[in-house]
Structure formats: C-alpha cells, structure tokens
Amino acid sequence: MPALTRQLKISPLLVAAGTCLSLLSYSGTAHAGDEIPGGGSQNTKPGPSGSSTPEGTIAAGASGVEIDRSRNGTGASVGPVASTTSWTPPACWYAPKYTPDQLQKVKEPVWEADSTGYQWDALERDRYVNGKPYKDFNKDKADKGYWWDSFVNESFPPGWDKCTEETFWVDKGDPPPANVANAVTPEILAGIAYNEIRVPTSDASLAPANTTKVNLATWAWLDDSTFKPVSVTASVPLLGISATTTAEPVSLRIDPGTSDAQLYPASGVCEIRNGHIGEEFAKGKADRTPPCGVKYLRSSGNGSYQLRATVTWKIHWTGSGGAGDDLPDGTFGGPQDVKVQEIQSVVR
C-alpha cells in the first residue's frame, strides 16, 4: 500500500468514557459501536463495553484485548518497569475487530468521500465487495468468523510502520494466515501485559533517615508490605486465549551518588533473603554491619547526595494452553536526597 494512503486510513479510536487503556490505538476509521465485543468501543453485541472500575482494574480498550489490572501495583507512586535488555513490548498486533456489517460501515463512508482517490477506492471495493478475494464483506459468513485488523501500541511510534497488512478475514477456530506477523497469541498478550505492569517507587527506608554522618553506616531496606509480586492479565475472549505476566522483586541496587562511599555489600546489590530486601534497623544493631546499606566517607557540604535505589523485578508469564516463559527483568527506581554531615566534636 502507498505510504500516503496508509496514513490517510489511520486514525485514533474513540474509546468509551472511563477506558484506562491509554497505550492502544488502531488503523482504520472508527465510529461508536463499530467494533466487535472486546474491540474497543461500545458494542453492538453483548460483551465488554470498554468501561472500567474507578480503580481501572479491568478494562477492554482499543486493543482487541481485555486487560485485568486487579493484581497490579496501585497508588500515586507506581510506575512502569524498564527492560534490562533491548527487548520491548509489541509495537503492534492483529486481532479480531469487525463483523461484516461493521466493516461495511467503516469502509463505505471512506469510499463515498473519495478521500483516498478513485484508483485506491476501486481496489478496495474489489477486495472487500467484488470477490477479489472477498465478496460483499463476507456477509454470507457472518456467523463463521471475524475481520482482523491491526492495533498499535502508541508508546512505540514505530508500530505504525510495522503492521501494514490490509484487514483480513479469519474463520472461527482457524489460525490467522501464516504470513501475518504479530497475529495475537498468548506470547504477544504476555508482552502487552508486561507493558501494563506497574510497580511501587523504590525509595529505600534509611536509618539514619535523610541526614547521616560521615563514617556512620546507614542501613537500607524495603517495606515488605509494599514490595510484593504484581501481575497483569491480557486476554482475547473471542479467541479463548490469555496470558498473565508477573513481576517479583528480587534485588535492590544502591548507587550512593558519590564515589566517596562504601557499600554493603560491596557490589551495592542487596539480594532478597527470606522474603526481605535489606534489614530494618532497630536498637541494639548500631555496632553491626548492615546487610544492605552505605557508609559515606565525605560530607555533602551544604547540599545532598543523590542516592538512587533501583529495584530489579524478575518477570515471567503463563498463558492458555500451558504456554509460558521468562521475560526480561525490569527495573524501576529513582533518586532520594541524603545529607551527610561531619561529626562535630567539642574540644575543652
């Protein structure tokens, strides 16, 4: 397809009010009620409408995919993980989008407007109406399958260029054509769910907190009640496929913000031990070496050091049909100010 024509076809989906799936869009002109159940907008048939709970735990958005976030991280401080490798979530995918009548409602207004030119419109009519290869939008097979089209992850702009197949028909129970890359599978759903994972900010609890002294060991640990596994499930009910992606905290990396510091352990990586990352400081531990922490060797003067605590999350997925595998680890962290003062002594 010529690039200009493809650009003219693509427009954002008008998602139903309350939909929380911000990452998803699709190619094709949209009208309220045009998509099959789970396809993104208000339906013409029973099924998900694209709405969500106030917490956004379950949503069917403009993805052809339903997202269940009920076991995801919540709160104002959560954020997405960054892959520790060059792997990225799917930029786009193909999934069921239209019934024959719905596709007709999308295509015919474009042809009548003559916005893509007579030659292209004629090719489109041949493809979907005149039997080359489809006839009358496949209305005689209305109960036997669906029209599939592309959905784009707006977080990855290259996605607009990666899914350029024309809308195609798939009978119920049949796989999509073998030459179509990125047709939705449990593995692709796992990647979509990965992109939806939200984990809590990794500000470490410190003792002493905020302000410490030169050559005084500062203990660091994570709140066990906050740092627990989280998961997101993505599914396509029409196809009976799903995948749940789970992230589990495994370690905390401390960057003290200066080379004038000694880390505990020396690597700066505090592994999870017996379900805990680090150890909470308590009275009686002052003479002990912290299992996780830092000792600053120089004052921060009138400012502060930017200590950065980054949590690594082990990520894996399980899906329908017994599928499953590991996904790249993810990290999430941020800086926190630590003021380091000289120990004052009194000389008599």
N, C-alpha and C positions, 0 to 999 in steps of 0.2 A: 504494500500500500504506500502511495506517496506520503512523505512526511507531513506535508501541509494538510492533506486530507485527514490523516490520523489526528492531528492537533484539533481540527475542527470537530471531530467526533467526541473528544474527551471533555467532560465537564464534571464538577463535583456533584455528589449525590446529596439531595435534600434530606438529611437524616431527621427522623422523627424527634420531637422535643423530648429531651431527657436522655438521649443516647449519649453514652460516655465513650464511645469508641472513636477517639479523635484521630487515630493513625490511619484510618482506612478511607479509600475513595475508589472510584472505578471509572472505566471508559464507557462512553455511551451517554445519550441524553436521558435524563431521569424525569419522571413525573410521579407524584404521590400515588402509591398503590400499584406501581408498575412491576414491582419485583415479587418473585415467589416467596413463600414463607421463609424467613431467615435471611432473605436477600437484602434487607436493609431499611425499607420504608414501611409505611402502613400497608398491610396486606389486603389482597382481595380474597384470600382463603384463610381458614383457621391456622393459627401458628403465631410465633413470636412477632411482636409489632415493632420492635426496635426500642422499646422503652426500658427503663431500668429502675431499680430501687433508689432511694435518696442517696445511699452509700455507693451506688454504682457497682453493686456486687455482681449482677447478672445483666448482660446487655447483648442484644442482637443488632449489629450495626451494619454499615455499608460494606461488608466484607464477604457476605455469603457464609459467615461464620458466627457462631454464638460464643460469647466469652463469659466464663464464670469466674469472677474475682473474689468469691466469698471467703477464700482462704489466702488472699493476697495481703501484703503489708498495707496498713492503713495509717492515716494521720497526716498532719501537715509536713512532717519531716521526711517522709519516704521519697525515694527516687529510683530511677532505673539503674540496672547494673550495666557495666561496660564489659564487653567480652575481652578476655585476656589474650585472644588471638585475632587474626584478621577476619574470622568468621563474622557474618552479620545476619540478622533475621531476614526472611524472604522479602525481596523488594516488591514482588507481585505474585499473584497466583490466579488460577482459573477455578471457578466453582459454578454450580447451577445458579442462574439469575432470573430467567424468564420462562413463562409458559408461552405457547404460540400466540395467544391473543395479546399478551403483554409485550412481546417483541414487536408485533404489528403496530401497537400504539406508540412504540418508540421510533420505529423506522419511518413510517409513512409521513409524519409531520416534517421530518427532515427532507424527504424527497419532494414533498409539495412545496417547501420553502425554496428549493433549488439552491441551497446554501453550499452544496459541495460540487455543483456542476452537473450538467446533463450526462456526460460520459460516465462519471462515477456512479450517479444515481441509477443509470441503466444497468451497470454491472451489479449493483446491489439488488435491484429487482430481479435480475436473472438468478442471482444466488439464492434469494430467500423466497421468491414467488414463482419464477418461471421454470423451475425444475433443474437448475444448473448449480448445485445438485439438489436443492430443496424446492418443494412445491407448496405454495400457499402457506408459508411459515410452519409447515408440518402440522397443520391443524388436524389432519386425519390421525395423527399420533399423539394427540393432546394428553391422553392418559398414560402414555407409554414412556415419557421422558421429559427432559428439560433442555432449554437453551443455556449453554455455558458461556460465560464471558469473563474478562479479566477484572481483578480487583487490585488496587495499588496501595502499598504502604507509603503514605505521604512522608514518613520520616526518611525515606530513601528516594530522593528525586530521580535517580537513575531508573527506578521502577517503571517510569513512563515509557522508557525505551526498551524494556526487557520483555514485556508481554504485549505483543502486537498481533497475535492471531485474531482473525475475524471470529465473531460469535459463531459457535458451532453446536450441533445437536448431539446429545448422548442419551441412548435408551436407558431406562431404569435397569439397574443390575449390571450394565456393561461398563467397562473401564473407558476413560476418555481416549482419544486417538493416541497411539504410541509416540507420534511425532510432536505432541504438545508438551513442551517443558513446563514445569511448575503447576501441573494439574494437582489440585488439592489432595493431600494424602495425610495420614497421621504424622509423618515426619515434618511436613510443611506446617501442620497445625501446631506441632511442638515448637517450631521456630516462631510462629505468630504468638503463642503463649509466652515464650521467652521474652519477647518484646514488651509484653504487658506486665512482667514481673516488677514489683515494687518492694524495696527493702528499706528498713529504717536507716536514718543517718547514723554514722559510726562514731559520733563523739564519744570518746572514751571517758569513763569516770576516772578521776585522778585524785591521788592523795599524796601530798597536799594538793588542793584544788586551786586552779587558776594562778596562784602565786606560790613559788617554791624557792628554795635556797641553793646556792652553789654547793656542789658536792653532797647534796642530800638526795638519796634515792627517792624517786617519785613512782608510786605504784600506779598501774593502769589495769583496768578491767572493763568488761562489757556487762550491761544489765541482762542477766539471764532471762528475765521476763519479756524482754524486747527482742532479743536475737534468737529467734526460733525459725524453723523451716517455714517457708511460704510457698504457695503453689497457685497456678492458674490453669484452667481447663479451657481448651478451644475445641469446638465440635461443629460438624455439619450434620444435623439430624436427618436431612433428606437422604444422605448417603450412609447414615449409620456409622460414622467414623468420628473419633475423638482422640485427643492427646492431652495429658496432664504434665505440665512442666513444673518441677520442684527445685527450689533453691535452698541449700542448707549452709549456714555459716560454718567455716572450717578454720579460719585463722584471722588474726589481726596484725597488720603491719604498721609499725610506728616509724615515722620519719620525724626526728626531733626539730627540724627546721634550722639546724646548725651542725657543723662538723665538730664543734666543741661539746660533745656529749658522749656518754657511754650508755649503750642499750642493753636491756635484759629481755631475752637472751641477746647475744652479740649480733645475731642476724637481724634483729628487730622484728622478727616474725613470731608471734605468740600463737602457737597451735591450740586447738580446742582440746581440753583434757577433762575427761569425766563429765562432759557436757558443759564445761565452763571455759571461757576465754579469759585468761588472767585470773587474779585472785583479789577479792575485795580486801582492802586494808582494814585492820582492826587494832585496838590497843594491844600491846604486847608483841607486835610484829615489827616495831621500829628498828630493831637490830638485825632483822633478817634481810636477805637479798630478795627483792621482788621477783616472782617468776615471769612477770611481764611489766616493763616499765622503762624508765630513763633516768639518768643522773646527768645534770647539766654541769659543765666544768667552767663555765664563764657566765658572768652576769649579762642580762639582756639590756642593761643600761636603763635608759628612760623609756624604752619600748618593750616589745614582747617578741618571743619566738613563735613562729607559726608551726606548731606541732600538727602533723597530719596523721590521722588514724584511718586506715583503709581496711575494710573487711573483705576477705575473699569468700565467695559463695560457690560451693560445689553444685552444679546444675545437671539434672538428668530428666528424662521423660519416659513415660509409659503410655501406650496407646492401645486402641482397639485392635483385636486380632493378635494380642500378645506382643506387639511391637514395642520397642523401647531402646534407649541408648543414652550415653552421656552426651552432653553439650558442653561447649567451652565454659570454663569457670568465668564468673562475673565478679567485678569489683565495684565498690561504692564507698566513697569516703570524702572527707572534707577537712579543712584546717580549723584549729582552735587556738586561741591566744594563750600562751603560757609566759607569765612574767617571772624572771629569775633574778633574785636579789642576792647581793653579797651578805654573808653572815656578819652582823655587827657585833663587835666586842667592846667592852668597856675597860679602859686602862686606868688604874688608880695610881 
